[in-house]
Each structure stands twice: as structure tokens, then as C-alpha cells.
Amino acid sequence: MASEPMAPTVFTSLLRASLLHWKQQGKKGVWIKMPIELVNLVESAVKEGFYYHHAEAKYLMLVHWIPETANTLPANASHQVGIGAFVMNKKREVLVVQEKSGHFRGTGVWKFPTGVIDAKFVEILAFRQSHKSFFEKSDLFFMCMLQPLSFDIQKQESEIEAAEWMPFDDYAAQPFVQTNELQKYLIDICLAKESGEYTGFTPVPTVTSFSNNKINLYLNMRGLNHPKI
């Protein structure tokens, strides 16, 4: 759809004609990607049976199901994904941060970062799922092991109050960690990984059966005897 200004009455007329044409063609689902500059036309589309599917910074996506049958249009994304980073150096120090915003702002709590510069992905150690969390979406949190490529910390000033390498035992001794069941599990996993007693989920390059796109399959390779691994 063009982003030039359009009067709602003109848009409604064109949309009605288009819907009639699409119905005669046997079309079922209709998507309208509405640039934010044309937000004045959203009301007209809604009156013609369209509804919100999702929104991004620069557009709204509207959808409409034409036939009198069950609507099979896919729903909007139902999950959000978060990442926690376990980064340890050869001195058995872990990279930790204090955040400028969010739940732990001003508390003095040091936590594993959720974004790291100069690090290489190694494997997924564990992940946690919760339903109907942020904005009623399912929440997936992946704890990942990363390998530092540089020991010089470059913190993101807009989000991070402080960042440093901290002895692992000092991090684990924080009351925030000791009183939180999830954090205690993560500490146990990281300790087991550091001592070589735990194997996480390693990315294995593969190709899907329905396309030639290369993807990573994350799995625990212990006990497997696959020729490509």
C-alpha cells in the first residue's frame, strides 16, 4: 500500500471494491500492512471487518477473513525470548553487570548479562519457560555459555550501570542468588559445566527437509554416534 495521504472515504470505497473482487476470486485471508503515516485509515478498515494482527514501530498489520468459514489465519507471535550469558575467564571469574533500569535498578545486585560484546557462543546450558508472563505471552529464557574473545569490558552506557569480572564464588554468595530457586539451579549448572560434569545443548548445523536453509539443531551430543557430529 502506498504511503501518500488518502482520504478515508476514498480508501473505504477502494477497499470495499477490492473485498468484493477478492471474494469473487475465492480469496480467504487478506492482510493490510498499514504504514504508520496512514494511521488515519485504520478506523475505516476496522469498520469493513479488519482487525489488528500485530504492530511494529513503523506499521500496523491488519487482517480480515472473507468467507463464512473458520478463520485459519495464523495468530500473532505467542512467545518472547530472553538470553542470559555465563561468561567465565581462566581466573574463574564471571562477567557480571548492574543494570540502570528494571527490577534490580539501585539494588546493588550483580547479575549475569543479557547481552555481551566480544564473546563467542558455545552452547545452551538450560532454558526456562513460563506461560502468560510479559504481555500475556509465553516467556522463554535461555541460559547460554559464551567464551570471551576479549577481557576488556565495554559496557552499554544507556543500560548498564557497572560491569566487571567477579570471582564466581562471590557472585554465587549474593543473597539474591541464595534465596532464588531458579538462580540456585543456574549456579549449580554453571559449576557443573565449569568442572566438566555437565553437557549442554550444542549447535549442530543441519538443513531442513522442506527447504535448503541452513539451521542449527541444538542438542546434547553425549551418547550420540552421528556421522556428522
TIMARFI-572282 format. One line per field, with one value per residue (C-alpha): x, y, z; residue in one letter; residue number from 1. Coordinates in steps of 0.25 Angstrom, whole numbers, plus 5000, padded with zeros to 4 digits. Layout:
xx = X:...
yy = Y:...
zz = Z:...
aa = A:...
i = NUM:...
This chain:
xx = 5000:5005:5009:5003:4992:4978:4964:4957:4945:4953:4960:4947:4942:4954:4955:4940:4942:4955:4948:4937:4947:4955:4942:4939:4953:4951:4961:4961:4971:4974:4986:4988:5001:4998:5009:5009:5007:4994:4988:4976:4971:4971:4957:4951:4958:4953:4938:4940:4943:4958:4965:4979:4989:5001:5009:5023:5030:5026:5014:5001:4997:4982:4975:4962:4956:4946:4938:4928:4937:4946:4957:4971:4980:4992:4992:5002:5015:5012:5026:5037:5051:5061:5076:5085:5100:5110:5124:5136:5151:5163:5163:5150:5143:5130:5125:5114:5106:5098:5086:5082:5067:5057:5055:5069:5072:5078:5079:5093:5091:5101:5095:5099:5098:5087:5096:5111:5121:5133:5128:5127:5114:5118:5105:5091:5093:5078:5065:5052:5038:5027:5013:5005:5016:5020:5008:5001:5011:5019:5033:5046:5059:5071:5084:5096:5110:5119:5134:5141:5149:5154:5155:5153:5139:5131:5118:5106:5105:5090:5086:5098:5102:5114:5121:5133:5139:5135:5140:5130:5128:5126:5115:5108:5109:5099:5086:5079:5085:5084:5069:5064:5062:5064:5077:5082:5079:5087:5098:5099:5098:5109:5118:5116:5119:5132:5137:5133:5122:5111:5108:5098:5092:5102:5098:5099:5098:5087:5077:5062:5055:5045:5056:5071:5072:5083:5079:5085:5079:5082:5084:5092:5103:5107:5104:5101:5109:5104:5114:5112:5115
yy = 5000:5014:5023:5036:5043:5037:5042:5031:5032:5029:5018:5011:5012:5005:4995:4991:4989:4981:4972:4969:4965:4956:4949:4946:4941:4931:4939:4936:4943:4958:4965:4980:4986:5000:5010:5018:5030:5025:5022:5031:5020:5009:5012:5011:4997:4993:4997:4987:4975:4976:4975:4976:4965:4972:4985:4989:5003:5007:5000:4993:4979:4978:4965:4960:4947:4947:4934:4929:4918:4916:4926:4919:4932:4930:4937:4947:4943:4936:4936:4945:4940:4945:4941:4940:4939:4931:4936:4931:4934:4926:4932:4926:4940:4942:4955:4962:4975:4984:4990:5004:5001:4989:4981:4982:4996:5002:4989:4987:4973:4967:4958:4951:4960:4958:4964:4962:4969:4961:4947:4934:4925:4912:4905:4906:4901:4901:4908:4912:4914:4921:4924:4937:4945:4958:4964:4950:4944:4931:4934:4926:4929:4922:4921:4921:4919:4929:4929:4943:4948:4960:4963:4978:4981:4991:4993:4999:5013:5014:5002:4997:5004:4995:4983:4975:4961:4956:4943:4932:4929:4944:4944:4932:4937:4949:4948:4950:4937:4929:4932:4930:4915:4918:4925:4914:4904:4912:4913:4898:4896:4907:4900:4886:4892:4898:4885:4877:4869:4875:4876:4886:4887:4889:4895:4885:4891:4884:4886:4885:4875:4885:4896:4898:4908:4904:4904:4900:4888:4889:4876:4869:4861:4852:4837:4840:4834:4842:4842:4857:4861
zz = 5000:4996:5008:5001:5008:5005:5009:5018:5009:4996:5004:5008:4994:4989:5000:4998:4983:4986:4996:4986:4976:4985:4990:4975:4973:4985:4993:5008:5016:5014:5020:5020:5024:5029:5029:5042:5033:5029:5043:5039:5031:5041:5046:5032:5031:5044:5040:5028:5037:5038:5052:5058:5056:5061:5061:5059:5061:5046:5043:5047:5041:5039:5035:5030:5028:5016:5015:5025:5030:5042:5042:5040:5039:5048:5061:5065:5072:5085:5091:5095:5097:5107:5108:5120:5118:5126:5122:5131:5129:5132:5146:5150:5149:5143:5135:5143:5142:5150:5141:5141:5139:5142:5155:5160:5158:5170:5178:5177:5171:5161:5151:5138:5126:5116:5105:5103:5094:5089:5092:5085:5086:5092:5096:5102:5117:5120:5118:5125:5121:5127:5122:5121:5126:5119:5112:5114:5105:5108:5112:5109:5116:5110:5119:5110:5111:5104:5102:5104:5092:5100:5114:5113:5117:5108:5115:5108:5116:5113:5120:5129:5142:5144:5139:5144:5145:5158:5165:5163:5178:5181:5171:5176:5190:5187:5195:5182:5177:5190:5192:5178:5174:5159:5161:5170:5159:5149:5159:5160:5145:5143:5153:5147:5134:5138:5145:5132:5139:5131:5116:5110:5096:5085:5072:5060:5046:5038:5027:5028:5019:5013:5009:5007:5018:5028:5042:5056:5063:5078:5085:5096:5088:5099:5096:5081:5070:5058:5046:5044:5059
aa = M:A:S:E:P:M:A:P:T:V:F:T:S:L:L:R:A:S:L:L:H:W:K:Q:Q:G:K:K:G:V:W:I:K:M:P:I:E:L:V:N:L:V:E:S:A:V:K:E:G:F:Y:Y:H:H:A:E:A:K:Y:L:M:L:V:H:W:I:P:E:T:A:N:T:L:P:A:N:A:S:H:Q:V:G:I:G:A:F:V:M:N:K:K:R:E:V:L:V:V:Q:E:K:S:G:H:F:R:G:T:G:V:W:K:F:P:T:G:V:I:D:A:K:F:V:E:I:L:A:F:R:Q:S:H:K:S:F:F:E:K:S:D:L:F:F:M:C:M:L:Q:P:L:S:F:D:I:Q:K:Q:E:S:E:I:E:A:A:E:W:M:P:F:D:D:Y:A:A:Q:P:F:V:Q:T:N:E:L:Q:K:Y:L:I:D:I:C:L:A:K:E:S:G:E:Y:T:G:F:T:P:V:P:T:V:T:S:F:S:N:N:K:I:N:L:Y:L:N:M:R:G:L:N:H:P:K:I
i = 1:2:3:4:5:6:7:8:9:10:11:12:13:14:15:16:17:18:19:20:21:22:23:24:25:26:27:28:29:30:31:32:33:34:35:36:37:38:39:40:41:42:43:44:45:46:47:48:49:50:51:52:53:54:55:56:57:58:59:60:61:62:63:64:65:66:67:68:69:70:71:72:73:74:75:76:77:78:79:80:81:82:83:84:85:86:87:88:89:90:91:92:93:94:95:96:97:98:99:100:101:102:103:104:105:106:107:108:109:110:111:112:113:114:115:116:117:118:119:120:121:122:123:124:125:126:127:128:129:130:131:132:133:134:135:136:137:138:139:140:141:142:143:144:145:146:147:148:149:150:151:152:153:154:155:156:157:158:159:160:161:162:163:164:165:166:167:168:169:170:171:172:173:174:175:176:177:178:179:180:181:182:183:184:185:186:187:188:189:190:191:192:193:194:195:196:197:198:199:200:201:202:203:204:205:206:207:208:209:210:211:212:213:214:215:216:217:218:219:220:221:222:223:224:225:226:227:228:229
